Structure formats: structure tokens, C-alpha cells
Amino acid sequence: MAQQLSADVVVIGSGICGSLVALKLAKQGASVLILEAGPRITRGEIVSRFRNSTRKSDWMSPYPPAPWAPHPVYRPQDNGYLVQAGPYPYAAEYIRAVGGTSWHWAAHAWRVVPGDMRMHSLYGVGVDWPISYDDLDPYYQEGEEIMGVSGAPNTGSPRSKPFPMEPVAEPWAMRRIRERLAPGGYPVVGNTTARNSRTYDGRPACCGNNSCQPICPIDAQYHGGLSADAAEAAGAKLMPNCNVYRLEHDAQGRIAAVHYYDPDKTSHRVTGKTFIVAANGIESPRLLLLSASDKFPQGLANSSGTVGRKLMDHPSTSLTFDAEEELWLGRGPQSPSSINTLRDGPFRSEYAAYRLDFTNISRVAGSTAALIDLGVYGPELEKQLRWRAAHELNVKTVLEVLPHPDNRITLSSEKDAMGIPKPQAHYAIDDYTRKGAQVAKGDFARIAQLMGGTNLRYTKDDDFANNQHICGTLSMGSDPKTSVVDGYGRAHDHENLFVASTGVLPTAGTCNSTLTAVAVALRTADHILSNTPKA
């Protein structure tokens, strides 16, 4: 029998944004119901899957999709869930399960730089945000204190209070990179991360496992599963395996209910007063488009026609080379250090900004596979493997993408196992981003020179890796004609519908989108609380 459920606030999605909004609202006494499409998962089962996986470099292998809540899988083959419309493939990876995709993130918790929020005013490209950096500063701090964030003070992002956490110890390889690049004008700093350097909030300090992606085995690294646990502890009710496929509105356009399928495809209806769409930048616009009606034929919150449009991420190019000294990548966190001096400046009127990020992933497995493919065996394999594992180094760009309307998520004519239209990606990489990648080649060459590099291997000009920082598809703005939500995340078209997602970010900048989305979501929660009548 279909369930009849109701709550003051219904949150769709239990990832880090949805769960932290639910936590904040529940702490103030609201009845909160979180609906998650996927199943519950535990750190123990994820660690077990990772240890038993034959594809250690496939960070999605410990997260198989549920049949009733599919998500994209590309290895060992593409499951076809995210349909590609081109012209450039957008191979997004995300997790539909309690806690969401931050189960397997690198814990990068960057703030934007102020210029990211004033791109049109400063550089004549992109758009301006409807809120200021100062508006976000206290919410950045709130999110950092929840997660236990540390980082360098000189990344271009101002702060009114110090980080709540001291950085994890710098790996030896990153120290040597920093020491050798500094004389050449490249300051290498520790990445801003949500990773414990000491016991914090009941979680232990990082012990140096080199498996932050796909899973920190001891929870030294913050993730959405912890957010979901905290929301439930505060009184929110969380229901997994509830695949929301439609939002229902009343005659006035207010959201009245959501409809979800359980794993047996029985449909259930949930009513509420306030509704928060908190899935990612692909699943959130998909849901709004799926909810089209006679009154809203383009989908909900879409009078502007911009739902799903302005899809952004951070494409990467890279250089792999052999440093002249032994570095032995693989001890400590996987992504510990970067160069941040190219994140902002007048050049952004001409080409994309970027960060330069150094990997610290062990080279043993990859080097072994590459040498065997080359037919190298026996003593020569041991010799070459030792050299590669000790000397090989990789540096990549994290490139800015502009909010182009033609980069978008739409509904496919193909349907998933539940009979729901799949999301479809239309994506291209424009000249602005490509010019940034070309400029970065000069930095790559100089870095290799300073490290005494040999055997330089650049990625091909049209080979951009995806960083899974999905944003822009539900862009916030002051003008209802050109945006989906206002500066508080409230849909322009529906007074009781809010979005808490990376999708609301109007520009992408050069940093991972998670912390900024969290800050915006916490601000949304405050707005909801301040506009809720007291009992």
C-alpha cells in the first residue's frame, strides 16, 4: 500500500547540501523528511568493496548503482545512464545513495575568489552573482567548522576568521616540489581540504592512507554520509530508496507534494509546506523538467527556460614526466598541493583561469600495467618499475568554464529501469577554456624544467579530463527572466520551492564546487528559518 507522508520541510536528496540544510532546520525544531533515491551505504561495506575490487583506479567501483536509482558508470563499460548528445562527451560520475557523491571526493573545500562572483563586471564575460563574497563569508566559515577544513591563507580567498583545523602534514614529495618550484616563481601551497589533522568532532586524524578517493577508511575525511547521520541525530527523518520522479503543484503554483517510486515501483505521495530540491546539478534539473504540467509545460521553475542550461565543470589537461630526484608519490593524501596564483586577473577577459594541481597518487599500479602492456618482464620490469614509481610526477590544470546556455542537461527519449526519462548532456568546450589550456602548457614546461624533468608526456590538445564538479544548471540570479532561483535559492516561480545544490552556482571559477554549494545552502536554511512563522 502506498504511504501517505507529510512534513514541514521535504528535502529531496541526502547529499552533503541536502543533509546539512536538513540538520540546520531540524535543530530549530522543524519536522524534516529527507527522501533519498538510493540505498543506505556504510563505510565498512565501501572499504570492503574497494579492497576486493580488481579496478582500484576506478573510483566508482565501490559504488554500484541500485536498479531503482541508477547513476552513471563508465567502467568496465558505459551503462548508458547519462545520454551523450555531444559535441564533446560529458562523462559525469556521481553517486545516488545516502550521503551522495562526497563519499568519494578528494575533500577539496575551496572558497571562490571574489572575482569569480563578478565575472561580467570585471572582465566582460560570464555573469555576476546576485550576492557578494561578504554575504557568503560567514556561511563558508560555518561549513568549514562543520567539516573541519584547513588550508593555506594565500589562495586568493579572503576570510574574516581563521581555519578551524591545522593542515595535515605535508608529504615529502610535495615538500620537494614546493622547494624546487619556489625560485621559479611558482608558490606551491597545501590544498584547502576537509580532512582531520587531529581528532575533530569525534573523528580521528588522517593516518596517511592513499585512498582518499574512493574512500577514506577511517572517516578522517568529511563526507555526506556524516552529514546525513548528523541530520538524523538532530531529528530529521531520512528515507532511502525513494526515487522522486515528480513534484506536484497547486492552482497557485505552490508545490503541494512530491511523488516517489519505491524499489517495486509503487508510487507514494508526500505532502509538505516547504520543499527543497537537493540533488546534484544533473538530477535536480532532471526532476524539475520531469515535473512539467499543463500550467508549467517547460517544467517547474522554468519560466526563464534556463533549467538545465549553463552546465559547467572543470576540464583538466595534464603533464606527466620523470623528475630527476626520487619523490615516491603515494604517501599521504592523494591531492595535497597546488599552485593558485593563476585563479584571477585581467587575463580572464581573454582566456580561462586555472589552478595547477599536483597528484600524490601512488605510481606503482599504473606503472606496472603500462610496463606489462609494453612487454617488459623479469629483472627489467623490476628496474623500470622502481624508476617510474620513484620519479614519475603529474601536474594538471583545473580550468574555468563559462556559463554557456547551450551546455545543458535535458530529458532523453531513453528511459531507465524505472521507466523515467534519462538525463541527457549537451556539452562543448569553448575557445575561452581551450586558450587557457594552451597558456597552461607554458607553465607545464617550466615546472618540468624546474624539476629536472625528462620524458614529458602531455595530454592531447582535445583530451580534457572531467573533474565531476557539476554546477550551473539551476543558476541563481536577480532577474527571473535569466535565472532559476534567487540569491537565497528560492525558485522565482514557486514561493515554497528551494534548491540546495551545486547547480545554483552562477559561475564555476577554478575550484571544486562543494564548499561553495554548502555555504549557499546554509544561507538558504537561514532564510527559510527567518521566514517561517513561529508556532
HUHUHU-V92292 format. One record per pair of residues at least 12 apart in sequence whose ideal C-beta (glycine too) atoms are under 6 Angstrom apart, sorted by the first residue. I is the first residue (numbers start at 1). J is the second residue. If there is no record, write none. Layout:
i	j
I	J
I	J
This chain:
i	j
2	266
2	268
3	268
5	270
6	271
7	31
7	33
7	272
8	30
8	31
8	273
9	25
9	30
9	32
9	274
10	33
10	258
10	270
10	272
10	275
11	34
11	276
11	278
12	35
12	244
12	277
12	278
13	278
13	279
14	34
14	36
14	98
14	228
14	238
15	100
15	224
16	102
16	224
16	227
17	278
17	500
17	501
17	517
17	518
17	521
18	278
18	500
19	224
19	227
19	228
19	231
20	227
21	500
21	521
21	525
22	34
22	231
22	236
23	230
23	231
23	234
24	525
25	525
26	234
26	235
26	236
27	234
28	529
32	236
33	237
34	236
34	238
35	239
35	242
35	244
35	260
36	98
36	240
37	69
37	96
37	243
38	66
38	69
38	96
38	97
39	66
39	97
39	240
39	241
40	98
40	240
41	97
46	62
46	215
47	215
47	217
49	62
50	62
50	214
50	215
58	75
59	104
59	213
59	214
60	73
60	93
62	214
63	95
67	417
68	243
68	263
68	418
69	96
69	243
70	416
71	94
71	96
72	92
72	93
74	91
81	422
82	423
82	425
83	412
83	414
83	422
83	424
84	425
85	424
85	426
87	428
88	427
88	428
88	429
90	425
90	427
91	466
92	470
93	468
94	280
98	228
98	240
99	224
99	225
99	228
100	224
102	223
102	224
103	223
103	225
104	213
104	214
106	212
106	213
106	335
107	193
107	194
107	195
107	221
108	191
108	193
108	512
109	149
109	192
109	193
109	194
109	515
110	192
110	511
110	512
111	140
111	157
112	509
112	516
113	156
113	157
113	343
113	344
114	133
115	344
116	507
116	509
117	129
117	133
119	507
123	348
123	349
124	349
125	402
126	402
126	403
126	507
127	403
127	506
129	506
130	476
130	477
130	478
130	487
131	487
136	519
137	160
139	519
139	522
139	523
140	519
141	161
142	522
143	515
143	518
143	519
144	164
145	164
147	194
147	222
148	165
148	194
148	196
148	200
149	163
149	165
149	194
150	163
150	165
150	166
150	167
151	163
151	192
152	189
152	190
155	340
156	343
156	344
165	197
166	197
167	190
167	197
168	195
168	197
168	206
171	331
171	332
171	336
171	360
173	327
173	329
174	336
174	337
180	450
180	451
181	450
184	450
186	339
188	337
188	339
190	337
191	336
191	338
194	222
195	220
195	221
196	220
203	219
204	218
204	220
205	220
206	220
208	332
210	330
210	362
212	333
212	334
213	334
241	263
242	260
243	260
243	261
244	258
244	260
245	290
245	420
246	259
246	290
246	291
247	291
247	300
253	494
254	496
255	275
255	494
255	496
255	497
257	269
257	270
257	271
258	270
261	418
274	496
275	497
276	498
276	500
277	499
278	500
278	501
280	470
281	470
281	471
281	473
281	502
281	503
282	409
282	423
282	470
284	474
284	501
284	503
285	307
285	308
285	409
285	473
285	474
286	423
288	300
288	301
288	307
289	411
301	484
301	491
301	493
303	493
304	481
304	482
306	484
307	484
308	408
308	409
308	410
308	473
309	405
309	408
310	403
310	472
310	475
311	407
311	408
311	409
311	472
311	473
312	401
312	403
312	471
312	472
312	508
313	466
313	469
314	398
314	399
314	467
314	469
315	399
315	429
315	464
316	396
316	397
316	465
316	467
317	397
317	437
317	459
318	394
318	396
318	459
319	395
319	444
319	458
320	394
320	457
321	448
321	453
321	455
321	456
322	391
322	392
322	454
322	455
323	391
323	393
323	451
323	453
324	452
326	390
328	390
329	360
329	363
330	362
334	360
334	361
336	360
337	358
338	355
338	357
339	356
340	355
342	354
343	510
351	435
351	436
351	439
352	399
352	400
352	432
352	433
352	436
353	400
353	510
354	397
354	398
354	399
354	436
354	440
354	510
355	398
355	510
356	395
357	396
357	398
358	395
359	394
363	388
363	389
363	392
364	389
367	385
367	388
367	389
368	385
371	384
395	447
397	440
398	510
399	433
399	436
400	510
401	433
401	508
402	432
403	472
407	427
408	426
409	423
409	473
410	424
412	424
429	464
469	512
469	513
470	502
471	502
471	505
471	508
471	513
473	503
474	499
474	503
474	504
475	506
476	504
476	506
480	492
485	499
485	504
488	524
488	527
489	504
489	524
498	524
500	521
500	524
502	517
